[in-house]
Amino acid sequence: MPYSFKCKDVGMKCGFEVKNASSEQELMEMIKTHAKNAHNIQEITKDLEDKVRKAIKAK
Ligand SMILES: [Zn+2]
C-alpha cells in the first residue's frame, strides 16, 4: 500500500512531496529528514507529527 505526503498539506510553502513510500514509518523518516534539511526543524513535536500523520495519504 503506497503512502504519499505533500509538504504543502501541512501549511508549508514547499513543493516537497513523497509518493509511493512502502510504509508509514519509512515515509515519516523521509519527512523528518526533509523537515531538518529544508525547514530547519530539528525535532518533530507531537503536534507536528499529528499534523503530518493527518496529511499522509494511503491508497
Ligand atoms: Zn517542505
PDB file of the backbone (N, CA, C, O) and the ligand in Angstrom, with CONECT records:
HET     ZN  A 101       1
ATOM      1  N   MET A   1       0.846  -1.200   0.000  1.00  0.00           N
ATOM      2  CA  MET A   1       0.000   0.000   0.000  1.00  0.00           C
ATOM      3  C   MET A   1       0.888   1.259   0.000  1.00  0.00           C
ATOM      4  O   MET A   1       1.564   1.535   0.991  1.00  0.00           O
ATOM      5  N   PRO A   2       0.889   2.016  -1.095  1.00  0.00           N
ATOM      6  CA  PRO A   2       1.786   3.172  -1.144  1.00  0.00           C
ATOM      7  C   PRO A   2       1.261   4.362  -0.338  1.00  0.00           C
ATOM      8  O   PRO A   2       0.071   4.677  -0.346  1.00  0.00           O
ATOM      9  N   TYR A   3       2.181   4.992   0.341  1.00  0.00           N
ATOM     10  CA  TYR A   3       1.860   6.162   1.149  1.00  0.00           C
ATOM     11  C   TYR A   3       2.412   7.407   0.476  1.00  0.00           C
ATOM     12  O   TYR A   3       3.508   7.386  -0.085  1.00  0.00           O
ATOM     13  N   SER A   4       1.650   8.490   0.533  1.00  0.00           N
ATOM     14  CA  SER A   4       2.140   9.730  -0.048  1.00  0.00           C
ATOM     15  C   SER A   4       1.925  10.904   0.901  1.00  0.00           C
ATOM     16  O   SER A   4       1.064  10.876   1.781  1.00  0.00           O
ATOM     17  N   PHE A   5       2.730  11.922   0.690  1.00  0.00           N
ATOM     18  CA  PHE A   5       2.706  13.104   1.565  1.00  0.00           C
ATOM     19  C   PHE A   5       3.111  14.331   0.765  1.00  0.00           C
ATOM     20  O   PHE A   5       4.052  14.286  -0.027  1.00  0.00           O
ATOM     21  N   LYS A   6       2.399  15.418   0.978  1.00  0.00           N
ATOM     22  CA  LYS A   6       2.778  16.695   0.379  1.00  0.00           C
ATOM     23  C   LYS A   6       3.030  17.691   1.499  1.00  0.00           C
ATOM     24  O   LYS A   6       2.201  17.880   2.389  1.00  0.00           O
ATOM     25  N   CYS A   7       4.193  18.320   1.432  1.00  0.00           N
ATOM     26  CA  CYS A   7       4.554  19.288   2.467  1.00  0.00           C
ATOM     27  C   CYS A   7       3.528  20.422   2.539  1.00  0.00           C
ATOM     28  O   CYS A   7       3.229  20.911   3.629  1.00  0.00           O
ATOM     29  N   LYS A   8       2.999  20.837   1.418  1.00  0.00           N
ATOM     30  CA  LYS A   8       2.053  21.956   1.440  1.00  0.00           C
ATOM     31  C   LYS A   8       0.758  21.599   2.183  1.00  0.00           C
ATOM     32  O   LYS A   8       0.026  22.491   2.612  1.00  0.00           O
ATOM     33  N   ASP A   9       0.476  20.309   2.335  1.00  0.00           N
ATOM     34  CA  ASP A   9      -0.715  19.898   3.087  1.00  0.00           C
ATOM     35  C   ASP A   9      -0.592  20.163   4.584  1.00  0.00           C
ATOM     36  O   ASP A   9      -1.591  20.121   5.301  1.00  0.00           O
ATOM     37  N   VAL A  10       0.614  20.433   5.062  1.00  0.00           N
ATOM     38  CA  VAL A  10       0.754  20.838   6.460  1.00  0.00           C
ATOM     39  C   VAL A  10       1.016  22.341   6.570  1.00  0.00           C
ATOM     40  O   VAL A  10       1.455  22.836   7.608  1.00  0.00           O
ATOM     41  N   GLY A  11       0.736  23.056   5.477  1.00  0.00           N
ATOM     42  CA  GLY A  11       0.782  24.511   5.519  1.00  0.00           C
ATOM     43  C   GLY A  11       2.121  25.136   5.166  1.00  0.00           C
ATOM     44  O   GLY A  11       2.327  26.334   5.361  1.00  0.00           O
ATOM     45  N   MET A  12       3.045  24.306   4.637  1.00  0.00           N
ATOM     46  CA  MET A  12       4.342  24.833   4.236  1.00  0.00           C
ATOM     47  C   MET A  12       4.280  25.326   2.790  1.00  0.00           C
ATOM     48  O   MET A  12       3.603  24.731   1.951  1.00  0.00           O
ATOM     49  N   LYS A  13       4.989  26.412   2.512  1.00  0.00           N
ATOM     50  CA  LYS A  13       5.131  26.839   1.120  1.00  0.00           C
ATOM     51  C   LYS A  13       6.316  26.099   0.542  1.00  0.00           C
ATOM     52  O   LYS A  13       7.436  26.609   0.505  1.00  0.00           O
ATOM     53  N   CYS A  14       6.049  24.901   0.098  1.00  0.00           N
ATOM     54  CA  CYS A  14       7.125  23.979  -0.220  1.00  0.00           C
ATOM     55  C   CYS A  14       6.602  22.966  -1.219  1.00  0.00           C
ATOM     56  O   CYS A  14       5.480  22.477  -1.090  1.00  0.00           O
ATOM     57  N   GLY A  15       7.411  22.653  -2.210  1.00  0.00           N
ATOM     58  CA  GLY A  15       6.971  21.719  -3.249  1.00  0.00           C
ATOM     59  C   GLY A  15       7.338  20.275  -2.970  1.00  0.00           C
ATOM     60  O   GLY A  15       7.176  19.408  -3.829  1.00  0.00           O
ATOM     61  N   PHE A  16       7.837  20.015  -1.758  1.00  0.00           N
ATOM     62  CA  PHE A  16       8.278  18.654  -1.440  1.00  0.00           C
ATOM     63  C   PHE A  16       7.098  17.694  -1.390  1.00  0.00           C
ATOM     64  O   PHE A  16       6.084  17.965  -0.747  1.00  0.00           O
ATOM     65  N   GLU A  17       7.246  16.588  -2.066  1.00  0.00           N
ATOM     66  CA  GLU A  17       6.259  15.526  -1.910  1.00  0.00           C
ATOM     67  C   GLU A  17       6.900  14.163  -2.055  1.00  0.00           C
ATOM     68  O   GLU A  17       7.896  13.989  -2.758  1.00  0.00           O
ATOM     69  N   VAL A  18       6.310  13.213  -1.381  1.00  0.00           N
ATOM     70  CA  VAL A  18       6.769  11.834  -1.478  1.00  0.00           C
ATOM     71  C   VAL A  18       5.612  11.007  -2.009  1.00  0.00           C
ATOM     72  O   VAL A  18       4.476  11.118  -1.546  1.00  0.00           O
ATOM     73  N   LYS A  19       5.925  10.187  -2.979  1.00  0.00           N
ATOM     74  CA  LYS A  19       4.903   9.272  -3.494  1.00  0.00           C
ATOM     75  C   LYS A  19       5.415   7.849  -3.349  1.00  0.00           C
ATOM     76  O   LYS A  19       6.612   7.586  -3.462  1.00  0.00           O
ATOM     77  N   ASN A  20       4.492   6.944  -3.099  1.00  0.00           N
ATOM     78  CA  ASN A  20       4.823   5.525  -3.133  1.00  0.00           C
ATOM     79  C   ASN A  20       5.830   5.071  -2.088  1.00  0.00           C
ATOM     80  O   ASN A  20       6.616   4.158  -2.340  1.00  0.00           O
ATOM     81  N   ALA A  21       5.815   5.705  -0.905  1.00  0.00           N
ATOM     82  CA  ALA A  21       6.590   5.131   0.193  1.00  0.00           C
ATOM     83  C   ALA A  21       5.916   3.813   0.567  1.00  0.00           C
ATOM     84  O   ALA A  21       4.692   3.695   0.507  1.00  0.00           O
ATOM     85  N   SER A  22       6.719   2.826   0.953  1.00  0.00           N
ATOM     86  CA  SER A  22       6.130   1.499   1.157  1.00  0.00           C
ATOM     87  C   SER A  22       5.522   1.336   2.545  1.00  0.00           C
ATOM     88  O   SER A  22       4.713   0.434   2.765  1.00  0.00           O
ATOM     89  N   SER A  23       5.900   2.194   3.475  1.00  0.00           N
ATOM     90  CA  SER A  23       5.285   2.129   4.799  1.00  0.00           C
ATOM     91  C   SER A  23       5.189   3.528   5.399  1.00  0.00           C
ATOM     92  O   SER A  23       5.903   4.441   4.986  1.00  0.00           O
ATOM     93  N   GLU A  24       4.305   3.683   6.367  1.00  0.00           N
ATOM     94  CA  GLU A  24       4.145   4.967   7.032  1.00  0.00           C
ATOM     95  C   GLU A  24       5.429   5.327   7.791  1.00  0.00           C
ATOM     96  O   GLU A  24       5.816   6.493   7.879  1.00  0.00           O
ATOM     97  N   GLN A  25       6.067   4.302   8.328  1.00  0.00           N
ATOM     98  CA  GLN A  25       7.311   4.517   9.071  1.00  0.00           C
ATOM     99  C   GLN A  25       8.415   5.045   8.160  1.00  0.00           C
ATOM    100  O   GLN A  25       9.132   5.981   8.512  1.00  0.00           O
ATOM    101  N   GLU A  26       8.539   4.434   6.992  1.00  0.00           N
ATOM    102  CA  GLU A  26       9.534   4.886   6.016  1.00  0.00           C
ATOM    103  C   GLU A  26       9.245   6.330   5.602  1.00  0.00           C
ATOM    104  O   GLU A  26      10.154   7.152   5.487  1.00  0.00           O
ATOM    105  N   LEU A  27       7.979   6.615   5.384  1.00  0.00           N
ATOM    106  CA  LEU A  27       7.566   7.959   4.986  1.00  0.00           C
ATOM    107  C   LEU A  27       7.901   8.975   6.084  1.00  0.00           C
ATOM    108  O   LEU A  27       8.413  10.057   5.795  1.00  0.00           O
ATOM    109  N   MET A  28       7.613   8.625   7.337  1.00  0.00           N
ATOM    110  CA  MET A  28       7.921   9.529   8.456  1.00  0.00           C
ATOM    111  C   MET A  28       9.410   9.841   8.512  1.00  0.00           C
ATOM    112  O   MET A  28       9.802  10.977   8.778  1.00  0.00           O
ATOM    113  N   GLU A  29      10.243   8.824   8.258  1.00  0.00           N
ATOM    114  CA  GLU A  29      11.687   9.043   8.258  1.00  0.00           C
ATOM    115  C   GLU A  29      12.087  10.036   7.173  1.00  0.00           C
ATOM    116  O   GLU A  29      12.917  10.914   7.408  1.00  0.00           O
ATOM    117  N   MET A  30      11.498   9.898   5.983  1.00  0.00           N
ATOM    118  CA  MET A  30      11.794  10.805   4.869  1.00  0.00           C
ATOM    119  C   MET A  30      11.337  12.223   5.191  1.00  0.00           C
ATOM    120  O   MET A  30      12.013  13.199   4.866  1.00  0.00           O
ATOM    121  N   ILE A  31      10.179  12.317   5.833  1.00  0.00           N
ATOM    122  CA  ILE A  31       9.637  13.631   6.192  1.00  0.00           C
ATOM    123  C   ILE A  31      10.518  14.294   7.250  1.00  0.00           C
ATOM    124  O   ILE A  31      10.776  15.496   7.185  1.00  0.00           O
ATOM    125  N   LYS A  32      10.978  13.506   8.226  1.00  0.00           N
ATOM    126  CA  LYS A  32      11.857  14.047   9.272  1.00  0.00           C
ATOM    127  C   LYS A  32      13.150  14.581   8.675  1.00  0.00           C
ATOM    128  O   LYS A  32      13.611  15.660   9.047  1.00  0.00           O
ATOM    129  N   THR A  33      13.733  13.830   7.755  1.00  0.00           N
ATOM    130  CA  THR A  33      14.967  14.268   7.092  1.00  0.00           C
ATOM    131  C   THR A  33      14.723  15.547   6.303  1.00  0.00           C
ATOM    132  O   THR A  33      15.527  16.478   6.344  1.00  0.00           O
ATOM    133  N   HIS A  34      13.607  15.582   5.586  1.00  0.00           N
ATOM    134  CA  HIS A  34      13.261  16.776   4.807  1.00  0.00           C
ATOM    135  C   HIS A  34      13.019  17.978   5.720  1.00  0.00           C
ATOM    136  O   HIS A  34      13.491  19.078   5.430  1.00  0.00           O
ATOM    137  N   ALA A  35      12.302  17.781   6.800  1.00  0.00           N
ATOM    138  CA  ALA A  35      11.998  18.873   7.725  1.00  0.00           C
ATOM    139  C   ALA A  35      13.282  19.482   8.283  1.00  0.00           C
ATOM    140  O   ALA A  35      13.398  20.698   8.434  1.00  0.00           O
ATOM    141  N   LYS A  36      14.234  18.619   8.582  1.00  0.00           N
ATOM    142  CA  LYS A  36      15.515  19.063   9.118  1.00  0.00           C
ATOM    143  C   LYS A  36      16.301  19.845   8.066  1.00  0.00           C
ATOM    144  O   LYS A  36      16.789  20.944   8.330  1.00  0.00           O
ATOM    145  N   ASN A  37      16.415  19.268   6.879  1.00  0.00           N
ATOM    146  CA  ASN A  37      17.242  19.875   5.824  1.00  0.00           C
ATOM    147  C   ASN A  37      16.612  21.118   5.204  1.00  0.00           C
ATOM    148  O   ASN A  37      17.300  22.104   4.940  1.00  0.00           O
ATOM    149  N   ALA A  38      15.312  21.065   4.974  1.00  0.00           N
ATOM    150  CA  ALA A  38      14.666  22.143   4.226  1.00  0.00           C
ATOM    151  C   ALA A  38      14.033  23.195   5.129  1.00  0.00           C
ATOM    152  O   ALA A  38      13.950  24.364   4.752  1.00  0.00           O
ATOM    153  N   HIS A  39      13.589  22.796   6.306  1.00  0.00           N
ATOM    154  CA  HIS A  39      12.847  23.730   7.156  1.00  0.00           C
ATOM    155  C   HIS A  39      13.537  23.993   8.487  1.00  0.00           C
ATOM    156  O   HIS A  39      13.010  24.709   9.339  1.00  0.00           O
ATOM    157  N   ASN A  40      14.716  23.411   8.661  1.00  0.00           N
ATOM    158  CA  ASN A  40      15.480  23.593   9.890  1.00  0.00           C
ATOM    159  C   ASN A  40      14.681  23.198  11.137  1.00  0.00           C
ATOM    160  O   ASN A  40      14.831  23.790  12.206  1.00  0.00           O
ATOM    161  N   ILE A  41      13.831  22.184  10.971  1.00  0.00           N
ATOM    162  CA  ILE A  41      13.082  21.644  12.108  1.00  0.00           C
ATOM    163  C   ILE A  41      13.886  20.465  12.662  1.00  0.00           C
ATOM    164  O   ILE A  41      13.945  19.395  12.057  1.00  0.00           O
ATOM    165  N   GLN A  42      14.497  20.683  13.814  1.00  0.00           N
ATOM    166  CA  GLN A  42      15.399  19.658  14.351  1.00  0.00           C
ATOM    167  C   GLN A  42      14.625  18.502  14.983  1.00  0.00           C
ATOM    168  O   GLN A  42      15.089  17.363  15.008  1.00  0.00           O
ATOM    169  N   GLU A  43      13.457  18.816  15.483  1.00  0.00           N
ATOM    170  CA  GLU A  43      12.681  17.770  16.141  1.00  0.00           C
ATOM    171  C   GLU A  43      11.209  17.910  15.781  1.00  0.00           C
ATOM    172  O   GLU A  43      10.649  19.005  15.846  1.00  0.00           O
ATOM    173  N   ILE A  44      10.595  16.817  15.407  1.00  0.00           N
ATOM    174  CA  ILE A  44       9.166  16.816  15.113  1.00  0.00           C
ATOM    175  C   ILE A  44       8.415  16.722  16.441  1.00  0.00           C
ATOM    176  O   ILE A  44       8.508  15.714  17.142  1.00  0.00           O
ATOM    177  N   THR A  45       7.682  17.759  16.778  1.00  0.00           N
ATOM    178  CA  THR A  45       6.904  17.735  18.018  1.00  0.00           C
ATOM    179  C   THR A  45       5.671  16.854  17.841  1.00  0.00           C
ATOM    180  O   THR A  45       5.313  16.486  16.723  1.00  0.00           O
ATOM    181  N   LYS A  46       5.041  16.527  18.935  1.00  0.00           N
ATOM    182  CA  LYS A  46       3.839  15.695  18.885  1.00  0.00           C
ATOM    183  C   LYS A  46       2.755  16.365  18.017  1.00  0.00           C
ATOM    184  O   LYS A  46       2.101  15.706  17.209  1.00  0.00           O
ATOM    185  N   ASP A  47       2.582  17.670  18.197  1.00  0.00           N
ATOM    186  CA  ASP A  47       1.604  18.419  17.398  1.00  0.00           C
ATOM    187  C   ASP A  47       1.881  18.305  15.916  1.00  0.00           C
ATOM    188  O   ASP A  47       0.985  18.048  15.112  1.00  0.00           O
ATOM    189  N   LEU A  48       3.154  18.504  15.568  1.00  0.00           N
ATOM    190  CA  LEU A  48       3.538  18.466  14.156  1.00  0.00           C
ATOM    191  C   LEU A  48       3.390  17.056  13.598  1.00  0.00           C
ATOM    192  O   LEU A  48       2.962  16.864  12.460  1.00  0.00           O
ATOM    193  N   GLU A  49       3.752  16.077  14.420  1.00  0.00           N
ATOM    194  CA  GLU A  49       3.626  14.696  13.976  1.00  0.00           C
ATOM    195  C   GLU A  49       2.160  14.342  13.706  1.00  0.00           C
ATOM    196  O   GLU A  49       1.851  13.655  12.732  1.00  0.00           O
ATOM    197  N   ASP A  50       1.265  14.813  14.570  1.00  0.00           N
ATOM    198  CA  ASP A  50      -0.170  14.579  14.356  1.00  0.00           C
ATOM    199  C   ASP A  50      -0.625  15.202  13.043  1.00  0.00           C
ATOM    200  O   ASP A  50      -1.365  14.596  12.268  1.00  0.00           O
ATOM    201  N   LYS A  51      -0.161  16.434  12.813  1.00  0.00           N
ATOM    202  CA  LYS A  51      -0.488  17.154  11.580  1.00  0.00           C
ATOM    203  C   LYS A  51      -0.008  16.373  10.352  1.00  0.00           C
ATOM    204  O   LYS A  51      -0.727  16.199   9.367  1.00  0.00           O
ATOM    205  N   VAL A  52       1.240  15.914  10.461  1.00  0.00           N
ATOM    206  CA  VAL A  52       1.842  15.164   9.363  1.00  0.00           C
ATOM    207  C   VAL A  52       1.060  13.879   9.102  1.00  0.00           C
ATOM    208  O   VAL A  52       0.765  13.542   7.956  1.00  0.00           O
ATOM    209  N   ARG A  53       0.729  13.167  10.180  1.00  0.00           N
ATOM    210  CA  ARG A  53       0.003  11.902  10.012  1.00  0.00           C
ATOM    211  C   ARG A  53      -1.355  12.111   9.344  1.00  0.00           C
ATOM    212  O   ARG A  53      -1.802  11.278   8.555  1.00  0.00           O
ATOM    213  N   LYS A  54      -2.007  13.233   9.668  1.00  0.00           N
ATOM    214  CA  LYS A  54      -3.297  13.519   9.033  1.00  0.00           C
ATOM    215  C   LYS A  54      -3.130  13.829   7.555  1.00  0.00           C
ATOM    216  O   LYS A  54      -4.034  13.595   6.753  1.00  0.00           O
ATOM    217  N   ALA A  55      -1.952  14.363   7.200  1.00  0.00           N
ATOM    218  CA  ALA A  55      -1.706  14.733   5.799  1.00  0.00           C
ATOM    219  C   ALA A  55      -1.234  13.558   4.956  1.00  0.00           C
ATOM    220  O   ALA A  55      -1.215  13.630   3.728  1.00  0.00           O
ATOM    221  N   ILE A  56      -0.857  12.482   5.623  1.00  0.00           N
ATOM    222  CA  ILE A  56      -0.390  11.295   4.901  1.00  0.00           C
ATOM    223  C   ILE A  56      -1.584  10.582   4.258  1.00  0.00           C
ATOM    224  O   ILE A  56      -2.600  10.312   4.900  1.00  0.00           O
ATOM    225  N   LYS A  57      -1.420  10.292   2.982  1.00  0.00           N
ATOM    226  CA  LYS A  57      -2.480   9.566   2.287  1.00  0.00           C
ATOM    227  C   LYS A  57      -2.019   8.155   1.960  1.00  0.00           C
ATOM    228  O   LYS A  57      -0.927   7.932   1.438  1.00  0.00           O
ATOM    229  N   ALA A  58      -2.874   7.235   2.282  1.00  0.00           N
ATOM    230  CA  ALA A  58      -2.585   5.838   1.946  1.00  0.00           C
ATOM    231  C   ALA A  58      -3.605   5.398   0.913  1.00  0.00           C
ATOM    232  O   ALA A  58      -4.806   5.593   1.103  1.00  0.00           O
ATOM    233  N   LYS A  59      -3.150   4.821  -0.155  1.00  0.00           N
ATOM    234  CA  LYS A  59      -4.104   4.402  -1.174  1.00  0.00           C
ATOM    235  C   LYS A  59      -3.716   3.056  -1.790  1.00  0.00           C
ATOM    236  O   LYS A  59      -4.416   2.556  -2.670  1.00  0.00           O
TER     237      LYS A  59
HETATM  238 ZN    ZN A 101       8.902  21.036   2.903  1.00  0.00          ZN2+
END
